[in-house]
Amino acid sequence: MNRFEFGDRQISGSEMAITIMSMIVGVGILTLPRSLAAATLSSDGLLSIAFAGLLALPAGWLLAKLAVRMGRTAYYPFASALVTKPVAMLVVAVTALYFLLFCAYEVKAVANIAMQYLFERTPIEVVALSFLLVVFYAAAGERASLIRLNVLFMPLVLLIVLALLLFSQNNFFFVNLQPFFVTGWRQIASGAGQTVFSLLGMEVVLFYTAMMAKPKLAPPMTLIGIAMPVVLYLLIYMLCIGIFSQPALREVQYPTIELAKEARIPGEFFERFESLFFVTWIMTIFNSTTMMLDLAAETCRSLFGKRRFAWLLALSPLVYIIAMTPRDEADFERFGKWVSYGGIAVGICLPVLLLLVAKLRGVRAHD
């Protein structure tokens, strides 16, 4: 192996797949089981997850195709070649705003969960600020290093999830999954909508494909990066239903963490498995938050110039102010829904429209 391989600023196809997976598997997996249990009956939320996955895969493929067509051209110059500059500026500006809001949402989510499970007496403002400072420090480095952090942390996260699935089997009751296929199609569609929100993050392929050594690998790697979280969601939701049952699951705020509490390691040599699970999961949320801050700064830099570090300094206080705006859990959930709607519109629909325009006009960037 080349001794300078990981010092290269270009990334491989597998690193792109892991990056997309890390971006998707964040806060959503902690709350998705409750949302699905509220929207569907029995274990039919599994159908919603599968349906959402079937919708996300072609959407991710189209985004990757646009990224390949962009080549190493930035988002704003390429959009300017497709539509007028004012329209392109508006598209990139709302995209930067979406990244900023997404970053703020994840900062507040980490602070909320940490307050509930780890730092009961620490002010939430201190927890959020501490997390944001570490995120800023990571985002200020080389962009390729963010991708390598995903590669470093994701295997450990997957190992902990596999341990969770293994050590929770004794509390699993198959009867809780029954009866099957009792939910109406409208409710299944509603659950699929909730799951699609938890699959947001695939849009990072638009901005990191330019760093790939072989950009043409982006479409298949994007499919892998989406498919793996879908499988993970299916396993975790089935386990939550089998342990808590659907009526009880509706009342659990963070089912995946509570699931970790039910895990029993043979020999009882480690009793607080949920602490290990939560600390490990912060790694994934940290990665996704850092990438969102990086992309917000990068899109602003492409629009208005200035150094990327200057934009990181300018945007970080805004992230903190926005994160502290929701006053209670209800406000935070509404904030999350609006961010999710923005992700569907800005992160998926607008790029797909740009791809359609690019195909109709035959526009393709030249490296």
DADASUL-V415942 format. One record per residue. N is the residue number from 1. RES is the residue in three letters. PSI is psi as a letter, one per 40 degrees, with the letter a starting at -180 (999 if undefined). OMEGA is omega in radians with two decimals (none if undefined). NEAR is the number of other C-alpha atoms within 10 Angstrom. Layout:
# DADASUL-V415942
n:N res:RES psi:PSI omega:OMEGA near:NEAR
n:N res:RES psi:PSI omega:OMEGA near:NEAR
This chain:
# DADASUL-V415942
n:1 res:MET psi:h omega:3.10 near:4
n:2 res:ASN psi:h omega:-3.05 near:6
n:3 res:ARG psi:e omega:-3.14 near:6
n:4 res:PHE psi:e omega:-3.06 near:7
n:5 res:GLU psi:d omega:-3.07 near:10
n:6 res:PHE psi:e omega:2.99 near:12
n:7 res:GLY psi:e omega:-3.13 near:11
n:8 res:ASP psi:i omega:3.12 near:10
n:9 res:ARG psi:e omega:3.06 near:14
n:10 res:GLN psi:i omega:-3.09 near:18
n:11 res:ILE psi:i omega:-3.12 near:22
n:12 res:SER psi:i omega:3.12 near:17
n:13 res:GLY psi:d omega:3.14 near:20
n:14 res:SER psi:d omega:3.09 near:16
n:15 res:GLU psi:d omega:3.08 near:19
n:16 res:MET psi:d omega:3.12 near:28
n:17 res:ALA psi:d omega:3.14 near:27
n:18 res:ILE psi:d omega:3.12 near:25
n:19 res:THR psi:d omega:3.12 near:30
n:20 res:ILE psi:d omega:3.11 near:30
n:21 res:MET psi:d omega:3.14 near:27
n:22 res:SER psi:d omega:3.13 near:28
n:23 res:MET psi:d omega:-3.10 near:29
n:24 res:ILE psi:d omega:-3.06 near:27
n:25 res:VAL psi:g omega:-3.14 near:28
n:26 res:GLY psi:b omega:-3.12 near:24
n:27 res:VAL psi:d omega:-3.03 near:21
n:28 res:GLY psi:d omega:-3.08 near:23
n:29 res:ILE psi:e omega:3.13 near:23
n:30 res:LEU psi:d omega:-3.05 near:21
n:31 res:THR psi:e omega:-3.06 near:17
n:32 res:LEU psi:d omega:-3.13 near:25
n:33 res:PRO psi:d omega:3.12 near:32
n:34 res:ARG psi:d omega:-3.14 near:24
n:35 res:SER psi:d omega:3.14 near:21
n:36 res:LEU psi:d omega:3.12 near:28
n:37 res:ALA psi:d omega:3.11 near:25
n:38 res:ALA psi:d omega:-3.07 near:19
n:39 res:ALA psi:d omega:-3.05 near:22
n:40 res:THR psi:i omega:3.13 near:25
n:41 res:LEU psi:i omega:3.09 near:21
n:42 res:SER psi:b omega:-3.14 near:20
n:43 res:SER psi:e omega:-3.08 near:25
n:44 res:ASP psi:e omega:3.02 near:26
n:45 res:GLY psi:d omega:3.07 near:32
n:46 res:LEU psi:d omega:3.09 near:22
n:47 res:LEU psi:d omega:3.12 near:19
n:48 res:SER psi:d omega:3.13 near:26
n:49 res:ILE psi:d omega:-3.14 near:28
n:50 res:ALA psi:d omega:3.14 near:18
n:51 res:PHE psi:d omega:3.11 near:19
n:52 res:ALA psi:d omega:3.10 near:23
n:53 res:GLY psi:d omega:3.11 near:23
n:54 res:LEU psi:d omega:3.07 near:16
n:55 res:LEU psi:d omega:-3.07 near:14
n:56 res:ALA psi:d omega:-3.09 near:22
n:57 res:LEU psi:d omega:3.09 near:21
n:58 res:PRO psi:d omega:3.09 near:14
n:59 res:ALA psi:d omega:3.10 near:20
n:60 res:GLY psi:d omega:3.11 near:30
n:61 res:TRP psi:d omega:3.14 near:20
n:62 res:LEU psi:d omega:3.10 near:20
n:63 res:LEU psi:d omega:3.13 near:28
n:64 res:ALA psi:d omega:3.10 near:31
n:65 res:LYS psi:d omega:3.07 near:22
n:66 res:LEU psi:d omega:3.14 near:25
n:67 res:ALA psi:d omega:3.10 near:29
n:68 res:VAL psi:d omega:3.12 near:23
n:69 res:ARG psi:d omega:3.10 near:21
n:70 res:MET psi:d omega:-3.10 near:26
n:71 res:GLY psi:b omega:3.14 near:21
n:72 res:ARG psi:e omega:3.08 near:19
n:73 res:THR psi:i omega:3.12 near:18
n:74 res:ALA psi:i omega:-3.05 near:17
n:75 res:TYR psi:d omega:-3.07 near:21
n:76 res:TYR psi:d omega:3.11 near:20
n:77 res:PRO psi:d omega:-3.14 near:17
n:78 res:PHE psi:d omega:3.10 near:20
n:79 res:ALA psi:d omega:3.12 near:23
n:80 res:SER psi:d omega:3.12 near:16
n:81 res:ALA psi:e omega:-3.12 near:15
n:82 res:LEU psi:d omega:-3.11 near:22
n:83 res:VAL psi:a omega:3.12 near:14
n:84 res:THR psi:i omega:-3.11 near:10
n:85 res:LYS psi:d omega:3.09 near:14
n:86 res:PRO psi:d omega:3.12 near:9
n:87 res:VAL psi:d omega:3.12 near:13
n:88 res:ALA psi:d omega:3.12 near:20
n:89 res:MET psi:d omega:3.12 near:19
n:90 res:LEU psi:d omega:-3.13 near:13
n:91 res:VAL psi:d omega:-3.10 near:18
n:92 res:VAL psi:d omega:3.14 near:22
n:93 res:ALA psi:d omega:3.13 near:18
n:94 res:VAL psi:d omega:3.06 near:16
n:95 res:THR psi:d omega:3.09 near:22
n:96 res:ALA psi:d omega:3.11 near:23
n:97 res:LEU psi:d omega:3.11 near:17
n:98 res:TYR psi:d omega:3.11 near:24
n:99 res:PHE psi:d omega:3.14 near:29
n:100 res:LEU psi:d omega:-3.13 near:25
n:101 res:LEU psi:d omega:3.11 near:26
n:102 res:PHE psi:d omega:3.12 near:26
n:103 res:CYS psi:d omega:3.13 near:31
n:104 res:ALA psi:d omega:3.12 near:28
n:105 res:TYR psi:d omega:-3.11 near:25
n:106 res:GLU psi:d omega:3.08 near:25
n:107 res:VAL psi:d omega:-3.14 near:27
n:108 res:LYS psi:d omega:3.13 near:26
n:109 res:ALA psi:d omega:3.11 near:20
n:110 res:VAL psi:d omega:3.14 near:22
n:111 res:ALA psi:d omega:3.14 near:26
n:112 res:ASN psi:d omega:-3.08 near:21
n:113 res:ILE psi:d omega:3.12 near:20
n:114 res:ALA psi:d omega:3.10 near:19
n:115 res:MET psi:d omega:-3.07 near:17
n:116 res:GLN psi:d omega:-2.99 near:11
n:117 res:TYR psi:d omega:-3.03 near:12
n:118 res:LEU psi:d omega:-2.98 near:14
n:119 res:PHE psi:g omega:-3.03 near:14
n:120 res:GLU psi:d omega:-3.07 near:12
n:121 res:ARG psi:e omega:-3.13 near:8
n:122 res:THR psi:h omega:3.10 near:12
n:123 res:PRO psi:i omega:-3.09 near:11
n:124 res:ILE psi:d omega:3.11 near:19
n:125 res:GLU psi:d omega:3.14 near:14
n:126 res:VAL psi:d omega:3.13 near:11
n:127 res:VAL psi:d omega:-3.12 near:18
n:128 res:ALA psi:d omega:-3.13 near:23
n:129 res:LEU psi:d omega:3.13 near:20
n:130 res:SER psi:d omega:3.13 near:13
n:131 res:PHE psi:d omega:-3.11 near:17
n:132 res:LEU psi:d omega:3.13 near:27
n:133 res:LEU psi:d omega:3.11 near:13
n:134 res:VAL psi:d omega:3.10 near:12
n:135 res:VAL psi:d omega:3.12 near:23
n:136 res:PHE psi:d omega:-3.14 near:19
n:137 res:TYR psi:d omega:-3.14 near:11
n:138 res:ALA psi:d omega:-3.10 near:20
n:139 res:ALA psi:d omega:-3.10 near:24
n:140 res:ALA psi:e omega:-3.14 near:17
n:141 res:GLY psi:a omega:3.11 near:12
n:142 res:GLU psi:i omega:-3.11 near:10
n:143 res:ARG psi:d omega:3.13 near:17
n:144 res:ALA psi:d omega:3.14 near:17
n:145 res:SER psi:d omega:3.08 near:17
n:146 res:LEU psi:d omega:3.12 near:20
n:147 res:ILE psi:d omega:-3.13 near:23
n:148 res:ARG psi:d omega:3.05 near:18
n:149 res:LEU psi:d omega:3.07 near:18
n:150 res:ASN psi:d omega:3.14 near:24
n:151 res:VAL psi:d omega:-3.14 near:18
n:152 res:LEU psi:d omega:-2.99 near:13
n:153 res:PHE psi:d omega:-3.00 near:17
n:154 res:MET psi:d omega:3.09 near:21
n:155 res:PRO psi:d omega:3.12 near:12
n:156 res:LEU psi:d omega:3.11 near:15
n:157 res:VAL psi:d omega:3.13 near:20
n:158 res:LEU psi:d omega:3.11 near:14
n:159 res:LEU psi:d omega:3.13 near:12
n:160 res:ILE psi:d omega:3.11 near:19
n:161 res:VAL psi:d omega:3.10 near:20
n:162 res:LEU psi:d omega:3.08 near:14
n:163 res:ALA psi:d omega:3.11 near:16
n:164 res:LEU psi:d omega:3.13 near:24
n:165 res:LEU psi:d omega:-3.10 near:17
n:166 res:LEU psi:d omega:-3.02 near:13
n:167 res:PHE psi:e omega:3.12 near:17
n:168 res:SER psi:e omega:-3.04 near:20
n:169 res:GLN psi:d omega:-3.09 near:15
n:170 res:ASN psi:d omega:-3.13 near:11
n:171 res:ASN psi:e omega:-3.08 near:15
n:172 res:PHE psi:h omega:3.11 near:18
n:173 res:PHE psi:h omega:-3.08 near:14
n:174 res:PHE psi:d omega:-3.11 near:13
n:175 res:VAL psi:d omega:3.12 near:11
n:176 res:ASN psi:e omega:3.12 near:19
n:177 res:LEU psi:e omega:-3.09 near:20
n:178 res:GLN psi:i omega:-0.06 near:16
n:179 res:PRO psi:i omega:-3.11 near:12
n:180 res:PHE psi:i omega:3.02 near:10
n:181 res:PHE psi:f omega:3.12 near:14
n:182 res:VAL psi:e omega:-3.09 near:12
n:183 res:THR psi:h omega:3.10 near:17
n:184 res:GLY psi:i omega:-3.07 near:11
n:185 res:TRP psi:d omega:3.10 near:13
n:186 res:ARG psi:d omega:3.13 near:11
n:187 res:GLN psi:d omega:3.09 near:18
n:188 res:ILE psi:d omega:3.10 near:24
n:189 res:ALA psi:d omega:3.10 near:19
n:190 res:SER psi:d omega:3.09 near:18
n:191 res:GLY psi:d omega:3.09 near:27
n:192 res:ALA psi:d omega:3.08 near:26
n:193 res:GLY psi:d omega:3.09 near:19
n:194 res:GLN psi:d omega:-3.12 near:22
n:195 res:THR psi:d omega:3.11 near:27
n:196 res:VAL psi:d omega:3.09 near:21
n:197 res:PHE psi:d omega:-3.13 near:20
n:198 res:SER psi:e omega:3.09 near:24
n:199 res:LEU psi:e omega:3.08 near:28
n:200 res:LEU psi:i omega:-3.09 near:24
n:201 res:GLY psi:e omega:3.13 near:26
n:202 res:MET psi:e omega:-3.10 near:28
n:203 res:GLU psi:e omega:3.11 near:23
n:204 res:VAL psi:e omega:3.12 near:25
n:205 res:VAL psi:d omega:3.13 near:25
n:206 res:LEU psi:d omega:-2.98 near:23
n:207 res:PHE psi:d omega:-3.13 near:18
n:208 res:TYR psi:e omega:3.10 near:22
n:209 res:THR psi:d omega:3.13 near:27
n:210 res:ALA psi:e omega:3.14 near:21
n:211 res:MET psi:e omega:-3.08 near:17
n:212 res:MET psi:i omega:3.06 near:20
n:213 res:ALA psi:d omega:3.11 near:14
n:214 res:LYS psi:g omega:-3.07 near:14
n:215 res:PRO psi:d omega:-3.11 near:23
n:216 res:LYS psi:e omega:3.08 near:17
n:217 res:LEU psi:e omega:-3.06 near:19
n:218 res:ALA psi:d omega:-3.12 near:29
n:219 res:PRO psi:d omega:3.13 near:25
n:220 res:PRO psi:d omega:3.12 near:16
n:221 res:MET psi:d omega:3.08 near:24
n:222 res:THR psi:d omega:3.10 near:31
n:223 res:LEU psi:d omega:3.10 near:21
n:224 res:ILE psi:d omega:-3.13 near:20
n:225 res:GLY psi:d omega:3.09 near:26
n:226 res:ILE psi:d omega:-3.06 near:28
n:227 res:ALA psi:d omega:-3.10 near:20
n:228 res:MET psi:d omega:3.05 near:18
n:229 res:PRO psi:d omega:3.10 near:21
n:230 res:VAL psi:d omega:3.09 near:26
n:231 res:VAL psi:d omega:3.13 near:14
n:232 res:LEU psi:d omega:3.10 near:16
n:233 res:TYR psi:d omega:3.14 near:24
n:234 res:LEU psi:d omega:-3.11 near:19
n:235 res:LEU psi:d omega:-3.10 near:15
n:236 res:ILE psi:d omega:3.14 near:23
n:237 res:TYR psi:d omega:3.11 near:25
n:238 res:MET psi:d omega:3.13 near:21
n:239 res:LEU psi:d omega:3.12 near:25
n:240 res:CYS psi:d omega:3.12 near:26
n:241 res:ILE psi:d omega:-3.11 near:29
n:242 res:GLY psi:d omega:-3.12 near:23
n:243 res:ILE psi:d omega:-3.04 near:23
n:244 res:PHE psi:d omega:-2.96 near:21
n:245 res:SER psi:i omega:-3.05 near:22
n:246 res:GLN psi:d omega:3.13 near:25
n:247 res:PRO psi:d omega:-3.14 near:15
n:248 res:ALA psi:d omega:-3.11 near:15
n:249 res:LEU psi:d omega:3.14 near:22
n:250 res:ARG psi:d omega:-3.05 near:17
n:251 res:GLU psi:e omega:-3.09 near:14
n:252 res:VAL psi:h omega:-3.05 near:18
n:253 res:GLN psi:d omega:3.13 near:16
n:254 res:TYR psi:g omega:-3.00 near:18
n:255 res:PRO psi:d omega:-3.06 near:25
n:256 res:THR psi:d omega:3.09 near:25
n:257 res:ILE psi:d omega:3.09 near:21
n:258 res:GLU psi:d omega:3.07 near:15
n:259 res:LEU psi:d omega:3.11 near:23
n:260 res:ALA psi:d omega:3.10 near:23
n:261 res:LYS psi:d omega:-3.11 near:17
n:262 res:GLU psi:e omega:-3.12 near:21
n:263 res:ALA psi:h omega:3.14 near:21
n:264 res:ARG psi:h omega:3.14 near:20
n:265 res:ILE psi:h omega:-3.14 near:16
n:266 res:PRO psi:h omega:-3.14 near:8
n:267 res:GLY psi:e omega:3.11 near:7
n:268 res:GLU psi:f omega:-3.13 near:8
n:269 res:PHE psi:e omega:3.08 near:8
n:270 res:PHE psi:h omega:-2.99 near:10
n:271 res:GLU psi:d omega:-3.07 near:14
n:272 res:ARG psi:g omega:-3.12 near:15
n:273 res:PHE psi:d omega:-3.12 near:20
n:274 res:GLU psi:d omega:3.09 near:19
n:275 res:SER psi:d omega:3.09 near:15
n:276 res:LEU psi:d omega:3.13 near:13
n:277 res:PHE psi:d omega:-3.09 near:20
n:278 res:PHE psi:d omega:3.14 near:20
n:279 res:VAL psi:d omega:3.12 near:13
n:280 res:THR psi:d omega:-3.10 near:19
n:281 res:TRP psi:d omega:3.06 near:25
n:282 res:ILE psi:d omega:3.11 near:18
n:283 res:MET psi:d omega:-3.13 near:20
n:284 res:THR psi:d omega:3.13 near:24
n:285 res:ILE psi:d omega:3.08 near:23
n:286 res:PHE psi:d omega:3.14 near:25
n:287 res:ASN psi:d omega:-3.10 near:24
n:288 res:SER psi:d omega:3.12 near:29
n:289 res:THR psi:d omega:3.14 near:27
n:290 res:THR psi:d omega:3.13 near:25
n:291 res:MET psi:d omega:3.11 near:24
n:292 res:MET psi:d omega:3.08 near:26
n:293 res:LEU psi:d omega:3.10 near:28
n:294 res:ASP psi:d omega:-3.11 near:27
n:295 res:LEU psi:d omega:3.07 near:25
n:296 res:ALA psi:d omega:3.13 near:26
n:297 res:ALA psi:d omega:-3.10 near:26
n:298 res:GLU psi:d omega:3.12 near:21
n:299 res:THR psi:d omega:3.07 near:24
n:300 res:CYS psi:d omega:3.12 near:22
n:301 res:ARG psi:d omega:3.14 near:18
n:302 res:SER psi:d omega:-3.14 near:18
n:303 res:LEU psi:d omega:-2.94 near:18
n:304 res:PHE psi:e omega:-3.11 near:10
n:305 res:GLY psi:a omega:-3.07 near:12
n:306 res:LYS psi:i omega:3.14 near:11
n:307 res:ARG psi:i omega:3.13 near:13
n:308 res:ARG psi:d omega:-3.14 near:20
n:309 res:PHE psi:d omega:3.11 near:17
n:310 res:ALA psi:d omega:3.12 near:13
n:311 res:TRP psi:d omega:3.06 near:20
n:312 res:LEU psi:d omega:3.11 near:22
n:313 res:LEU psi:d omega:-3.09 near:13
n:314 res:ALA psi:d omega:-3.03 near:12
n:315 res:LEU psi:d omega:-3.07 near:18
n:316 res:SER psi:d omega:3.06 near:21
n:317 res:PRO psi:d omega:3.10 near:13
n:318 res:LEU psi:d omega:3.10 near:14
n:319 res:VAL psi:d omega:-3.11 near:23
n:320 res:TYR psi:d omega:-3.13 near:20
n:321 res:ILE psi:d omega:3.13 near:11
n:322 res:ILE psi:d omega:-3.13 near:18
n:323 res:ALA psi:d omega:-3.11 near:26
n:324 res:MET psi:e omega:-3.11 near:20
n:325 res:THR psi:d omega:3.11 near:13
n:326 res:PRO psi:h omega:-3.04 near:16
n:327 res:ARG psi:d omega:-3.11 near:9
n:328 res:ASP psi:a omega:-3.08 near:10
n:329 res:GLU psi:d omega:3.13 near:10
n:330 res:ALA psi:d omega:3.10 near:10
n:331 res:ASP psi:d omega:-3.12 near:12
n:332 res:PHE psi:d omega:3.12 near:18
n:333 res:GLU psi:d omega:3.07 near:14
n:334 res:ARG psi:d omega:3.10 near:12
n:335 res:PHE psi:d omega:3.12 near:19
n:336 res:GLY psi:d omega:3.12 near:20
n:337 res:LYS psi:d omega:3.14 near:14
n:338 res:TRP psi:d omega:3.07 near:14
n:339 res:VAL psi:d omega:3.13 near:22
n:340 res:SER psi:d omega:3.09 near:22
n:341 res:TYR psi:d omega:3.10 near:14
n:342 res:GLY psi:d omega:3.11 near:20
n:343 res:GLY psi:d omega:3.11 near:23
n:344 res:ILE psi:d omega:-3.08 near:16
n:345 res:ALA psi:d omega:-3.00 near:16
n:346 res:VAL psi:d omega:-3.06 near:21
n:347 res:GLY psi:d omega:-3.09 near:23
n:348 res:ILE psi:d omega:-3.02 near:20
n:349 res:CYS psi:d omega:-3.12 near:15
n:350 res:LEU psi:d omega:3.08 near:16
n:351 res:PRO psi:d omega:3.11 near:23
n:352 res:VAL psi:d omega:3.06 near:20
n:353 res:LEU psi:d omega:3.09 near:13
n:354 res:LEU psi:d omega:3.09 near:18
n:355 res:LEU psi:d omega:3.12 near:24
n:356 res:LEU psi:d omega:3.11 near:15
n:357 res:VAL psi:d omega:-3.14 near:15
n:358 res:ALA psi:d omega:3.12 near:21
n:359 res:LYS psi:d omega:-3.13 near:14
n:360 res:LEU psi:d omega:-3.10 near:10
n:361 res:ARG psi:e omega:3.11 near:11
n:362 res:GLY psi:f omega:-3.12 near:10
n:363 res:VAL psi:h omega:3.08 near:15
n:364 res:ARG psi:h omega:-3.12 near:17
n:365 res:ALA psi:i omega:3.08 near:16
n:366 res:HIS psi:h omega:-3.14 near:9
n:367 res:ASP psi:999 omega:none near:8
